[in-house]
């Protein structure tokens, strides 16, 4: 999340961010970091895992995490664009 924060701040035009952007930007950075972590787990483990008791294939628990954090990031980015507009 810290790396995203630094990237956004480094690439923002001077005067483009206001104090109200801080909490939204922080949450966006966290959502992106969680999405990255879930994506790394999916790359390592795959989309399907074996159920612990039966061995049957199950959807990876990281897939809903990735999808949810990506959706949160999308919504936060949309809110930011509205505030900037």
N, CA, C and O atoms as a GROMACS GRO file, in nm:
protein
  340
    1UNK      N    1   0.083  -0.119   0.000
    1UNK     CA    2   0.000   0.000   0.000
    1UNK      C    3   0.088   0.126   0.000
    1UNK      O    4   0.058   0.225  -0.066
    2UNK      N    5   0.197   0.119   0.076
    2UNK     CA    6   0.287   0.234   0.083
    2UNK      C    7   0.346   0.265  -0.055
    2UNK      O    8   0.361   0.382  -0.091
    3UNK      N    9   0.380   0.162  -0.130
    3UNK     CA   10   0.437   0.184  -0.264
    3UNK      C   11   0.335   0.251  -0.356
    3UNK      O   12   0.370   0.340  -0.434
    4UNK      N   13   0.209   0.209  -0.348
    4UNK     CA   14   0.105   0.274  -0.428
    4UNK      C   15   0.089   0.420  -0.386
    4UNK      O   16   0.077   0.509  -0.470
    5UNK      N   17   0.088   0.444  -0.254
    5UNK     CA   18   0.075   0.580  -0.202
    5UNK      C   19   0.185   0.670  -0.259
    5UNK      O   20   0.158   0.779  -0.308
    6UNK      N   21   0.309   0.621  -0.251
    6UNK     CA   22   0.421   0.700  -0.301
    6UNK      C   23   0.412   0.721  -0.452
    6UNK      O   24   0.446   0.829  -0.501
    7UNK      N   25   0.367   0.618  -0.525
    7UNK     CA   26   0.352   0.631  -0.669
    7UNK      C   27   0.247   0.737  -0.705
    7UNK      O   28   0.269   0.822  -0.792
    8UNK      N   29   0.132   0.730  -0.637
    8UNK     CA   30   0.027   0.829  -0.666
    8UNK      C   31   0.073   0.970  -0.635
    8UNK      O   32   0.050   1.062  -0.713
    9UNK      N   33   0.138   0.987  -0.520
    9UNK     CA   34   0.184   1.121  -0.483
    9UNK      C   35   0.292   1.171  -0.579
    9UNK      O   36   0.294   1.289  -0.613
   10UNK      N   37   0.380   1.082  -0.621
   10UNK     CA   38   0.488   1.122  -0.713
   10UNK      C   39   0.435   1.161  -0.850
   10UNK      O   40   0.496   1.241  -0.921
   11UNK      N   41   0.321   1.103  -0.888
   11UNK     CA   42   0.268   1.127  -1.023
   11UNK      C   43   0.152   1.227  -1.027
   11UNK      O   44   0.102   1.257  -1.135
   12UNK      N   45   0.110   1.277  -0.912
   12UNK     CA   46   0.001   1.375  -0.909
   12UNK      C   47   0.056   1.512  -0.949
   12UNK      O   48   0.163   1.553  -0.906
   13UNK      N   49  -0.019   1.579  -1.030
   13UNK     CA   50   0.018   1.714  -1.069
   13UNK      C   51   0.013   1.805  -0.946
   13UNK      O   52  -0.072   1.786  -0.860
   14UNK      N   53   0.102   1.902  -0.937
   14UNK     CA   54   0.100   1.994  -0.822
   14UNK      C   55  -0.038   2.059  -0.806
   14UNK      O   56  -0.096   2.110  -0.902
   15UNK      N   57  -0.088   2.055  -0.684
   15UNK     CA   58  -0.218   2.114  -0.655
   15UNK      C   59  -0.336   2.027  -0.694
   15UNK      O   60  -0.451   2.068  -0.674
   16UNK      N   61  -0.311   1.910  -0.749
   16UNK     CA   62  -0.420   1.824  -0.796
   16UNK      C   63  -0.490   1.753  -0.680
   16UNK      O   64  -0.610   1.726  -0.688
   17UNK      N   65  -0.417   1.723  -0.574
   17UNK     CA   66  -0.476   1.654  -0.459
   17UNK      C   67  -0.511   1.754  -0.351
   17UNK      O   68  -0.437   1.850  -0.327
   18UNK      N   69  -0.623   1.730  -0.285
   18UNK     CA   70  -0.664   1.815  -0.174
   18UNK      C   71  -0.669   1.729  -0.048
   18UNK      O   72  -0.660   1.606  -0.057
   19UNK      N   73  -0.683   1.790   0.069
   19UNK     CA   74  -0.688   1.711   0.193
   19UNK      C   75  -0.797   1.605   0.194
   19UNK      O   76  -0.780   1.500   0.256
   20UNK      N   77  -0.908   1.630   0.128
   20UNK     CA   78  -1.016   1.531   0.128
   20UNK      C   79  -0.977   1.406   0.050
   20UNK      O   80  -1.038   1.300   0.068
   21UNK      N   81  -0.878   1.417  -0.036
   21UNK     CA   82  -0.833   1.301  -0.113
   21UNK      C   83  -0.756   1.199  -0.029
   21UNK      O   84  -0.749   1.082  -0.066
   22UNK      N   85  -0.700   1.242   0.081
   22UNK     CA   86  -0.615   1.154   0.162
   22UNK      C   87  -0.680   1.023   0.202
   22UNK      O   88  -0.625   0.917   0.172
   23UNK      N   89  -0.796   1.025   0.269
   23UNK     CA   90  -0.859   0.899   0.310
   23UNK      C   91  -0.898   0.810   0.191
   23UNK      O   92  -0.883   0.688   0.197
   24UNK      N   93  -0.948   0.871   0.085
   24UNK     CA   94  -0.985   0.792  -0.033
   24UNK      C   95  -0.862   0.730  -0.098
   24UNK      O   96  -0.863   0.613  -0.137
   25UNK      N   97  -0.758   0.808  -0.109
   25UNK     CA   98  -0.635   0.759  -0.170
   25UNK      C   99  -0.572   0.649  -0.084
   25UNK      O  100  -0.521   0.550  -0.137
   26UNK      N  101  -0.576   0.665   0.048
   26UNK     CA  102  -0.522   0.563   0.137
   26UNK      C  103  -0.598   0.432   0.120
   26UNK      O  104  -0.537   0.325   0.111
   27UNK      N  105  -0.731   0.440   0.116
   27UNK     CA  106  -0.812   0.318   0.100
   27UNK      C  107  -0.788   0.254  -0.036
   27UNK      O  108  -0.783   0.132  -0.048
   28UNK      N  109  -0.772   0.337  -0.138
   28UNK     CA  110  -0.742   0.286  -0.272
   28UNK      C  111  -0.609   0.211  -0.271
   28UNK      O  112  -0.599   0.103  -0.329
   29UNK      N  113  -0.510   0.266  -0.206
   29UNK     CA  114  -0.378   0.202  -0.198
   29UNK      C  115  -0.386   0.067  -0.127
   29UNK      O  116  -0.323  -0.030  -0.170
   30UNK      N  117  -0.463   0.061  -0.019
   30UNK     CA  118  -0.479  -0.064   0.054
   30UNK      C  119  -0.552  -0.167  -0.032
   30UNK      O  120  -0.511  -0.283  -0.038
   31UNK      N  121  -0.659  -0.126  -0.100
   31UNK     CA  122  -0.734  -0.218  -0.185
   31UNK      C  123  -0.645  -0.273  -0.296
   31UNK      O  124  -0.650  -0.393  -0.326
   32UNK      N  125  -0.564  -0.189  -0.357
   32UNK     CA  126  -0.475  -0.235  -0.463
   32UNK      C  127  -0.369  -0.331  -0.408
   32UNK      O  128  -0.336  -0.429  -0.474
   33UNK      N  129  -0.318  -0.303  -0.290
   33UNK     CA  130  -0.218  -0.391  -0.230
   33UNK      C  131  -0.279  -0.528  -0.197
   33UNK      O  132  -0.216  -0.631  -0.222
   34UNK      N  133  -0.400  -0.529  -0.142
   34UNK     CA  134  -0.467  -0.657  -0.114
   34UNK      C  135  -0.495  -0.733  -0.243
   34UNK      O  136  -0.479  -0.855  -0.248
   35UNK      N  137  -0.536  -0.662  -0.346
   35UNK     CA  138  -0.561  -0.727  -0.475
   35UNK      C  139  -0.433  -0.787  -0.530
   35UNK      O  140  -0.434  -0.898  -0.583
   36UNK      N  141  -0.323  -0.715  -0.517
   36UNK     CA  142  -0.194  -0.768  -0.562
   36UNK      C  143  -0.156  -0.895  -0.486
   36UNK      O  144  -0.111  -0.993  -0.545
   37UNK      N  145  -0.176  -0.892  -0.356
   37UNK     CA  146  -0.142  -1.008  -0.274
   37UNK      C  147  -0.227  -1.129  -0.312
   37UNK      O  148  -0.176  -1.240  -0.324
   38UNK      N  149  -0.357  -1.107  -0.329
   38UNK     CA  150  -0.446  -1.216  -0.370
   38UNK      C  151  -0.407  -1.269  -0.508
   38UNK      O  152  -0.410  -1.390  -0.531
   39UNK      N  153  -0.371  -1.180  -0.598
   39UNK     CA  154  -0.330  -1.221  -0.732
   39UNK      C  155  -0.203  -1.306  -0.728
   39UNK      O  156  -0.192  -1.405  -0.801
   40UNK      N  157  -0.108  -1.269  -0.643
   40UNK     CA  158   0.014  -1.349  -0.628
   40UNK      C  159  -0.018  -1.489  -0.577
   40UNK      O  160   0.039  -1.587  -0.625
   41UNK      N  161  -0.110  -1.498  -0.481
   41UNK     CA  162  -0.151  -1.629  -0.429
   41UNK      C  163  -0.218  -1.711  -0.538
   41UNK      O  164  -0.195  -1.832  -0.549
   42UNK      N  165  -0.302  -1.646  -0.619
   42UNK     CA  166  -0.368  -1.717  -0.729
   42UNK      C  167  -0.266  -1.767  -0.830
   42UNK      O  168  -0.279  -1.878  -0.882
   43UNK      N  169  -0.165  -1.686  -0.859
   43UNK     CA  170  -0.061  -1.730  -0.952
   43UNK      C  171   0.016  -1.850  -0.897
   43UNK      O  172   0.054  -1.939  -0.972
   44UNK      N  173   0.038  -1.852  -0.766
   44UNK     CA  174   0.109  -1.963  -0.703
   44UNK      C  175   0.024  -2.090  -0.693
   44UNK      O  176   0.070  -2.199  -0.724
   45UNK      N  177  -0.101  -2.073  -0.651
   45UNK     CA  178  -0.186  -2.188  -0.619
   45UNK      C  179  -0.283  -2.226  -0.731
   45UNK      O  180  -0.329  -2.340  -0.735
   46UNK      N  181  -0.313  -2.134  -0.821
   46UNK     CA  182  -0.411  -2.160  -0.926
   46UNK      C  183  -0.551  -2.121  -0.884
   46UNK      O  184  -0.575  -2.086  -0.768
   47UNK      N  185  -0.643  -2.127  -0.978
   47UNK     CA  186  -0.782  -2.088  -0.951
   47UNK      C  187  -0.857  -2.192  -0.869
   47UNK      O  188  -0.954  -2.160  -0.801
   48UNK      N  189  -0.812  -2.317  -0.877
   48UNK     CA  190  -0.877  -2.425  -0.802
   48UNK      C  191  -0.780  -2.483  -0.701
   48UNK      O  192  -0.660  -2.495  -0.726
   49UNK      N  193  -0.835  -2.520  -0.586
   49UNK     CA  194  -0.758  -2.589  -0.484
   49UNK      C  195  -0.834  -2.716  -0.448
   49UNK      O  196  -0.949  -2.732  -0.488
   50UNK      N  197  -0.771  -2.805  -0.376
   50UNK     CA  198  -0.838  -2.927  -0.330
   50UNK      C  199  -0.901  -2.901  -0.194
   50UNK      O  200  -0.838  -2.843  -0.105
   51UNK      N  201  -1.025  -2.944  -0.179
   51UNK     CA  202  -1.093  -2.934  -0.050
   51UNK      C  203  -1.016  -3.018   0.052
   51UNK      O  204  -0.975  -3.130   0.022
   52UNK      N  205  -0.996  -2.964   0.172
   52UNK     CA  206  -0.913  -3.035   0.270
   52UNK      C  207  -0.967  -3.174   0.308
   52UNK      O  208  -0.888  -3.267   0.329
   53UNK      N  209  -1.097  -3.188   0.318
   53UNK     CA  210  -1.154  -3.316   0.365
   53UNK      C  211  -1.181  -3.414   0.253
   53UNK      O  212  -1.165  -3.535   0.271
   54UNK      N  213  -1.223  -3.364   0.138
   54UNK     CA  214  -1.266  -3.454   0.030
   54UNK      C  215  -1.168  -3.461  -0.086
   54UNK      O  216  -1.170  -3.557  -0.163
   55UNK      N  217  -1.084  -3.361  -0.099
   55UNK     CA  218  -0.993  -3.358  -0.212
   55UNK      C  219  -1.057  -3.310  -0.341
   55UNK      O  220  -0.992  -3.306  -0.446
   56UNK      N  221  -1.184  -3.276  -0.334
   56UNK     CA  222  -1.255  -3.226  -0.453
   56UNK      C  223  -1.207  -3.085  -0.487
   56UNK      O  224  -1.165  -3.011  -0.398
   57UNK      N  225  -1.214  -3.048  -0.614
   57UNK     CA  226  -1.170  -2.914  -0.652
   57UNK      C  227  -1.266  -2.806  -0.601
   57UNK      O  228  -1.388  -2.820  -0.610
   58UNK      N  229  -1.209  -2.700  -0.548
   58UNK     CA  230  -1.283  -2.583  -0.501
   58UNK      C  231  -1.221  -2.458  -0.560
   58UNK      O  232  -1.101  -2.454  -0.590
   59UNK      N  233  -1.304  -2.357  -0.576
   59UNK     CA  234  -1.251  -2.226  -0.616
   59UNK      C  235  -1.156  -2.176  -0.508
   59UNK      O  236  -1.184  -2.189  -0.389
   60UNK      N  237  -1.046  -2.119  -0.550
   60UNK     CA  238  -0.951  -2.064  -0.455
   60UNK      C  239  -1.017  -1.954  -0.372
   60UNK      O  240  -1.092  -1.872  -0.426
   61UNK      N  241  -0.992  -1.951  -0.242
   61UNK     CA  242  -1.049  -1.844  -0.160
   61UNK      C  243  -0.989  -1.707  -0.193
   61UNK      O  244  -1.042  -1.605  -0.151
   62UNK      N  245  -0.880  -1.705  -0.268
   62UNK     CA  246  -0.818  -1.578  -0.305
   62UNK      C  247  -0.890  -1.510  -0.422
   62UNK      O  248  -0.876  -1.389  -0.440
   63UNK      N  249  -0.965  -1.586  -0.499
   63UNK     CA  250  -1.035  -1.526  -0.613
   63UNK      C  251  -1.139  -1.423  -0.569
   63UNK      O  252  -1.141  -1.313  -0.624
   64UNK      N  253  -1.227  -1.454  -0.473
   64UNK     CA  254  -1.322  -1.351  -0.428
   64UNK      C  255  -1.252  -1.231  -0.364
   64UNK      O  256  -1.300  -1.118  -0.374
   65UNK      N  257  -1.139  -1.254  -0.298
   65UNK     CA  258  -1.064  -1.142  -0.239
   65UNK      C  259  -1.015  -1.050  -0.351
   65UNK      O  260  -1.031  -0.928  -0.344
   66UNK      N  261  -0.956  -1.109  -0.454
   66UNK     CA  262  -0.908  -1.030  -0.568
   66UNK      C  263  -1.022  -0.952  -0.631
   66UNK      O  264  -1.011  -0.832  -0.656
   67UNK      N  265  -1.133  -1.021  -0.657
   67UNK     CA  266  -1.248  -0.955  -0.721
   67UNK      C  267  -1.303  -0.842  -0.635
   67UNK      O  268  -1.334  -0.735  -0.686
   68UNK      N  269  -1.316  -0.865  -0.506
   68UNK     CA  270  -1.373  -0.763  -0.416
   68UNK      C  271  -1.281  -0.642  -0.404
   68UNK      O  272  -1.327  -0.528  -0.411
   69UNK      N  273  -1.153  -0.664  -0.387
   69UNK     CA  274  -1.060  -0.552  -0.373
   69UNK      C  275  -1.049  -0.473  -0.503
   69UNK      O  276  -1.034  -0.351  -0.501
   70UNK      N  277  -1.056  -0.543  -0.616
   70UNK     CA  278  -1.055  -0.474  -0.745
   70UNK      C  279  -1.180  -0.388  -0.760
   70UNK      O  280  -1.172  -0.275  -0.809
   71UNK      N  281  -1.294  -0.439  -0.717
   71UNK     CA  282  -1.419  -0.362  -0.724
   71UNK      C  283  -1.412  -0.240  -0.631
   71UNK      O  284  -1.455  -0.130  -0.668
   72UNK      N  285  -1.359  -0.259  -0.511
   72UNK     CA  286  -1.343  -0.146  -0.419
   72UNK      C  287  -1.252  -0.040  -0.480
   72UNK      O  288  -1.283   0.079  -0.476
   73UNK      N  289  -1.141  -0.083  -0.538
   73UNK     CA  290  -1.048   0.012  -0.601
   73UNK      C  291  -1.115   0.086  -0.715
   73UNK      O  292  -1.095   0.207  -0.731
   74UNK      N  293  -1.193   0.015  -0.795
   74UNK     CA  294  -1.263   0.080  -0.907
   74UNK      C  295  -1.359   0.186  -0.857
   74UNK      O  296  -1.365   0.296  -0.912
   75UNK      N  297  -1.435   0.154  -0.753
   75UNK     CA  298  -1.531   0.250  -0.698
   75UNK      C  299  -1.461   0.371  -0.636
   75UNK      O  300  -1.506   0.484  -0.654
   76UNK      N  301  -1.353   0.347  -0.564
   76UNK     CA  302  -1.280   0.458  -0.504
   76UNK      C  303  -1.220   0.549  -0.612
   76UNK      O  304  -1.220   0.671  -0.597
   77UNK      N  305  -1.169   0.491  -0.718
   77UNK     CA  306  -1.114   0.570  -0.827
   77UNK      C  307  -1.224   0.652  -0.892
   77UNK      O  308  -1.200   0.766  -0.930
   78UNK      N  309  -1.343   0.596  -0.905
   78UNK     CA  310  -1.456   0.669  -0.964
   78UNK      C  311  -1.498   0.785  -0.875
   78UNK      O  312  -1.529   0.893  -0.926
   79UNK      N  313  -1.500   0.765  -0.744
   79UNK     CA  314  -1.533   0.872  -0.650
   79UNK      C  315  -1.430   0.984  -0.662
   79UNK      O  316  -1.464   1.102  -0.664
   80UNK      N  317  -1.305   0.945  -0.669
   80UNK     CA  318  -1.197   1.045  -0.681
   80UNK      C  319  -1.214   1.129  -0.807
   80UNK      O  320  -1.196   1.251  -0.805
   81UNK      N  321  -1.248   1.062  -0.917
   81UNK     CA  322  -1.267   1.136  -1.043
   81UNK      C  323  -1.384   1.233  -1.032
   81UNK      O  324  -1.378   1.344  -1.086
   82UNK      N  325  -1.491   1.193  -0.963
   82UNK     CA  326  -1.606   1.282  -0.947
   82UNK      C  327  -1.569   1.404  -0.864
   82UNK      O  328  -1.608   1.516  -0.896
   83UNK      N  329  -1.492   1.381  -0.756
   83UNK     CA  330  -1.451   1.493  -0.672
   83UNK      C  331  -1.359   1.589  -0.747
   83UNK      O  332  -1.363   1.710  -0.726
   84UNK      N  333  -1.276   1.534  -0.835
   84UNK     CA  334  -1.184   1.618  -0.910
   84UNK      C  335  -1.254   1.696  -1.021
   84UNK      O  336  -1.209   1.802  -1.063
   85UNK      N  337  -1.366   1.640  -1.066
   85UNK     CA  338  -1.437   1.700  -1.180
   85UNK      C  339  -1.506   1.823  -1.144
   85UNK      O  340  -1.570   1.886  -1.229
   0.00000   0.00000   0.00000
